[in-house]
Amino acid sequence: MLATWLLIGFAGLLAFANGANDTFKGVATLAGSGATTHRRALLWALLTTGLGSVTALGLAQGLLTAFSGKGLVDAAVLAQPVFPLAVASAAGATVLIATWTGFPISTTHALLGGLLGAGWMAGPGRLNLSAAVGGFLWPLLTSPLLAIAGAFLVYPAAIRFARRFGLRGEACVCVEIADAPTEPMQSLAGVVALDEALPRLQACDATDKGGREGITAGRVVDGLHFLSGGAVGFARGLNDTPKIAAILIMGRQFGAPAALGSVALLMAVGGWLSARRVAETLSYRVTDMDAGQGLTANLVTSGLVIGASRLGLPVSTTHVSCGALFGIGAVSRRAHWSSIRRILLAWVLTLPLAAGLAALVYSFQ
């Protein structure tokens, strides 16, 4: 009974730590580019992550299976109450340490480290290393590289598109309301026209005496940027929630709906209470960015993570989102390389630290 309560407690701690470390990753570009405030960005992240968590019940069964340890560790080891306890406590402690120090690390890497450390401590032949490499390490290592490559490809293409069509932040399309006609049947008529000032890139004047209302290209990009941040939040909920819920299912005390719901709630609490430090790192210390660059990073991140979740591949939302930011910083030549080097060092340390802690906890059985 004690082991059950400990497992629930440590899994809850991991979910809280995940929310604190990961919630702001999808909306960091919104705050970093000045598109919105920290508070509004956080609320948007919590809402969209919650939607992703709910959707995970139907679309992310592959991740529930992968992180239950099946195929990675011998079935007899999975049946031991100490195994999920070691994994949850090690991963939770690792993510909390990173959160306190302001480093955005991967909960996926921490969980994998816990699985490997406890499995290795269980004894020879109990850990399937080939499954670890093919099913876990390969997607985790390649996904940030794909994100960097995606940023390198998508952002220059977006710049060329904007230049080709003369789009700038001040370029606009204006809607002109015609004067009221004398014939009743035409009283609702209006004229929608491309403003003649558009080729000269003059700003729309919302107070124009002719009754014109302007929508600038910058406002359109800001709107798309906001939606893309929500897409990353949704992708994170879809990808991360089942990984943590799998630990509760592993302990045989929760079914999938209860486990996913509990994890989603605690992730939201962690994000609301403790996301500030990691938010500042991602928003301001990786690269300077504008709304268009933030939009590009979010589109790359959400596309990769949602696709991987649907295929049951355990990619790291952290590594993908940071990889996209790294790529944007490199191509725009505005990256803060000293901060990036520290983040990369934290990534390197995540898996061995979690593995060592899990092995230590497992050894106390």
C-alpha positions in Angstrom: 0.0 0.0 0.0 2.8 2.4 0.8 4.5 1.7 -2.5 1.2 2.6 -4.3 0.9 5.9 -2.5 4.6 6.7 -3.2 4.1 5.9 -6.8 1.1 8.2 -7.0 3.0 10.9 -5.2 6.1 10.8 -7.4 4.1 10.5 -10.6 2.2 13.6 -9.5 5.5 15.3 -8.8 6.7 14.5 -12.3 3.5 15.8 -13.8 3.8 19.1 -11.8 7.5 19.4 -12.8 6.6 18.8 -16.5 4.0 21.5 -16.4 6.5 23.9 -14.8 9.3 23.1 -17.3 7.3 22.6 -20.5 4.1 24.6 -20.4 5.6 27.8 -21.8 7.6 26.3 -24.6 4.9 26.7 -27.2 4.1 30.3 -26.4 7.7 31.5 -25.6 7.9 33.0 -29.0 4.7 35.1 -28.3 6.3 36.7 -25.2 9.8 36.9 -26.8 8.5 38.8 -29.8 6.3 41.1 -27.8 3.1 39.7 -29.4 1.4 39.4 -26.0 2.1 39.5 -22.3 3.5 36.6 -20.2 0.2 36.1 -18.4 -1.9 35.9 -21.6 0.6 33.6 -23.2 0.5 31.3 -20.2 -3.3 31.1 -20.2 -3.3 30.3 -23.9 -0.7 27.6 -23.3 -2.7 26.0 -20.4 -5.9 26.0 -22.5 -4.3 24.4 -25.6 -2.2 22.0 -23.6 -5.4 20.8 -21.9 -7.1 20.2 -25.2 -4.1 18.2 -26.4 -4.2 16.1 -23.2 -7.8 15.3 -23.8 -7.2 14.4 -27.4 -4.3 12.1 -26.3 -6.9 9.6 -25.0 -7.8 8.7 -28.6 -4.7 9.5 -30.6 -1.6 8.7 -28.5 -2.1 5.1 -27.4 1.3 4.2 -28.9 3.0 6.5 -26.4 1.1 5.0 -23.5 2.4 1.6 -24.6 6.0 2.7 -25.3 6.5 4.4 -21.9 4.8 1.6 -19.9 8.2 -0.2 -20.4 6.8 -3.1 -22.4 9.5 -4.5 -24.7 12.1 -2.3 -23.1 12.3 -4.2 -19.8 11.6 -7.8 -18.8 8.0 -8.4 -17.8 9.0 -9.7 -14.4 10.7 -6.4 -13.7 7.7 -4.4 -14.8 5.6 -6.3 -12.2 7.8 -5.1 -9.3 6.3 -2.1 -7.5 9.7 -0.5 -7.1 10.3 -0.2 -10.9 7.7 2.5 -11.7 8.5 4.1 -8.4 12.2 4.4 -9.4 11.3 5.8 -12.8 8.8 8.4 -11.5 11.0 9.6 -8.7 14.2 9.9 -10.8 12.4 11.7 -13.7 10.5 14.0 -11.4 13.7 15.0 -9.4 15.6 15.6 -12.7 13.0 17.9 -14.2 12.5 19.8 -10.9 16.2 20.5 -10.7 16.2 21.8 -14.2 13.1 24.0 -13.6 14.6 25.6 -10.5 17.7 26.5 -12.4 15.7 27.8 -15.4 16.8 25.2 -18.0 14.3 23.8 -20.5 15.1 20.0 -20.5 13.2 17.1 -21.9 10.8 15.1 -19.7 11.0 12.4 -22.3 14.8 12.1 -21.8 14.3 12.1 -18.0 11.7 9.3 -18.3 13.9 7.3 -20.7 16.9 7.7 -18.3 14.7 6.4 -15.5 13.6 3.4 -17.5 17.2 2.6 -18.5 18.6 3.1 -15.0 16.1 1.0 -13.2 16.1 -1.7 -16.0 19.9 -1.9 -15.9 19.9 -2.2 -12.1 17.4 -5.1 -12.3 20.2 -7.3 -13.6 21.8 -8.8 -16.7 19.4 -9.6 -19.6 16.5 -7.6 -18.1 17.0 -4.5 -20.3 16.5 -4.6 -24.1 19.1 -2.1 -25.4 18.3 -2.6 -29.0 14.7 -1.6 -28.3 16.0 1.5 -26.4 18.1 2.6 -29.3 15.6 1.9 -32.1 12.4 2.9 -30.3 13.6 5.8 -28.2 17.1 7.2 -28.8 16.9 7.4 -32.5 13.7 9.6 -32.6 14.9 11.6 -29.7 18.3 12.4 -31.4 17.0 13.1 -34.9 13.9 15.2 -34.0 15.8 18.4 -32.9 18.0 18.1 -36.0 14.9 17.9 -38.2 13.5 21.0 -36.3 16.7 23.0 -37.1 16.6 21.9 -40.7 12.9 22.8 -40.9 13.6 26.3 -39.6 16.5 26.7 -42.1 14.1 25.8 -44.9 10.8 27.4 -43.9 12.0 30.8 -42.7 14.0 31.8 -45.8 11.1 30.5 -48.0 8.7 32.7 -46.0 11.0 35.7 -46.4 11.1 35.1 -50.2 7.3 34.8 -50.3 6.8 38.1 -48.4 9.2 39.9 -50.7 7.7 38.5 -53.9 4.2 39.8 -53.0 5.5 43.1 -51.3 4.3 42.1 -47.9 5.6 44.2 -45.0 4.3 44.8 -41.5 2.7 48.1 -42.7 1.2 46.7 -46.0 -2.5 46.5 -45.9 -5.8 45.6 -47.4 -8.5 48.1 -46.8 -12.3 47.7 -46.7 -14.2 50.8 -48.0 -17.9 51.1 -47.2 -19.7 52.8 -50.0 -22.0 55.8 -49.4 -25.6 54.9 -48.7 -27.4 54.5 -52.1 -30.8 56.0 -52.9 -32.4 52.7 -53.9 -33.6 50.5 -51.0 -32.6 47.2 -52.5 -29.0 48.3 -52.6 -28.7 49.7 -49.1 -26.3 47.0 -47.9 -24.0 47.3 -50.8 -20.2 47.7 -50.2 -17.0 47.8 -52.1 -14.0 45.7 -51.1 -10.9 47.1 -52.8 -7.2 46.8 -52.6 -5.9 50.1 -51.3 -4.0 52.1 -53.9 -1.4 52.8 -51.3 -0.5 49.1 -50.9 2.4 49.1 -53.5 3.9 52.1 -51.7 3.6 50.2 -48.4 1.9 53.0 -46.6 0.2 52.2 -43.3 -3.6 51.8 -43.2 -5.4 54.7 -41.5 -8.2 53.5 -39.4 -9.5 57.0 -39.0 -9.6 57.7 -42.8 -12.5 60.1 -43.6 -13.5 57.8 -46.4 -14.6 55.2 -43.9 -11.9 52.7 -44.6 -10.8 50.0 -42.1 -7.4 48.5 -42.6 -5.9 45.1 -41.8 -2.1 45.2 -41.9 0.0 42.2 -42.9 1.6 42.6 -39.4 -1.7 42.0 -37.7 -2.3 38.9 -39.9 1.1 37.5 -38.9 0.4 38.2 -35.2 -2.9 36.3 -35.4 -1.3 33.4 -37.1 1.6 33.5 -34.6 -0.9 33.3 -31.8 -2.6 30.3 -33.3 0.7 28.6 -34.0 1.6 29.0 -30.3 -1.6 27.2 -29.5 -0.8 24.5 -31.9 2.5 23.8 -30.1 0.7 23.7 -26.8 -1.8 21.2 -28.2 1.0 19.1 -29.6 2.8 19.2 -26.2 -0.3 18.0 -24.4 -0.8 15.3 -27.0 2.8 14.1 -26.7 3.7 14.5 -23.0 0.6 13.6 -21.1 0.5 9.9 -22.1 4.2 9.5 -21.3 3.6 10.4 -17.7 0.3 8.7 -17.5 2.0 5.4 -18.5 3.7 5.4 -15.1 0.4 5.4 -13.2 -0.9 2.7 -15.6 2.3 0.7 -15.0 1.4 0.7 -11.2 -2.0 -0.9 -12.1 -3.9 1.6 -10.0 -5.3 3.8 -12.7 -7.0 3.2 -16.0 -6.1 5.3 -19.1 -8.8 8.0 -18.7 -8.1 8.6 -15.0 -4.4 8.6 -15.5 -4.5 11.0 -18.4 -6.9 13.3 -16.5 -4.9 13.4 -13.3 -1.7 14.1 -15.2 -3.3 16.9 -17.3 -4.6 18.6 -14.1 -1.2 18.5 -12.3 0.6 19.7 -15.4 -1.7 22.7 -15.5 -1.0 23.4 -11.8 2.7 23.2 -12.3 2.6 25.5 -15.4 0.5 28.1 -13.6 2.6 28.2 -10.4 6.2 27.6 -11.6 6.7 28.3 -15.3 8.4 31.7 -14.9 12.1 30.8 -14.9 12.0 28.5 -17.9 9.7 31.0 -19.7 12.3 33.7 -19.4 15.1 31.5 -20.7 13.1 30.5 -23.8 11.5 33.9 -24.5 14.6 36.0 -24.2 17.9 34.1 -23.9 17.9 31.8 -26.9 17.5 34.3 -29.7 16.0 37.7 -30.5 12.9 37.2 -32.7 10.0 39.0 -34.3 6.5 37.7 -34.9 7.3 36.1 -38.3 10.3 34.2 -36.9 8.2 33.0 -33.9 5.5 31.9 -36.2 8.0 29.9 -38.3 9.4 28.2 -35.2 6.0 27.2 -33.9 4.8 25.8 -37.2 7.9 23.6 -37.5 7.5 22.5 -33.8 3.8 21.7 -33.9 4.1 19.9 -37.3 6.9 17.6 -36.1 5.5 16.9 -32.6 1.9 16.2 -33.8 3.1 13.9 -36.5 5.4 12.0 -34.1 2.6 11.7 -31.6 0.2 10.2 -34.2 2.9 7.7 -35.1 3.7 6.8 -31.5 7.3 8.1 -31.7 8.7 9.4 -28.4 10.1 12.8 -29.5 10.9 15.6 -27.1 8.7 18.7 -27.4 11.5 20.6 -25.6 14.2 19.5 -28.0 12.0 20.1 -31.1 10.9 23.6 -30.0 14.4 24.6 -28.9 15.8 23.1 -32.1 13.4 25.3 -34.1 14.5 28.4 -32.1 18.2 27.5 -32.6 17.6 27.3 -36.3 15.8 30.6 -36.4 18.6 32.2 -34.4 21.2 30.8 -36.7 19.6 31.8 -40.0 18.7 35.3 -38.7 22.2 35.7 -37.0 20.5 36.7 -33.7 21.2 33.6 -31.6 22.5 33.9 -28.1 25.1 31.1 -28.4 26.3 31.2 -24.8 22.8 30.4 -23.6 22.4 27.8 -26.2 25.6 26.1 -25.1 24.3 25.9 -21.5 21.0 24.5 -22.6 22.8 21.8 -24.7 24.9 20.9 -21.7 21.7 20.5 -19.6 20.4 18.2 -22.3 23.5 16.0 -22.2 23.2 15.7 -18.4 19.5 14.9 -18.3 19.5 11.2 -19.3 22.5 10.0 -17.2 21.3 12.0 -14.1 17.9 10.4 -14.3 19.4 7.0 -14.9 21.6 7.3 -11.9 18.8 8.4 -9.6 16.6 5.6 -10.8 19.3 3.0 -10.3 19.8 4.3 -6.8 16.1 4.1 -5.9 15.8 0.6 -7.4 18.7 -0.6 -5.4 16.9 0.1 -2.1 14.2 -2.6 -2.7 
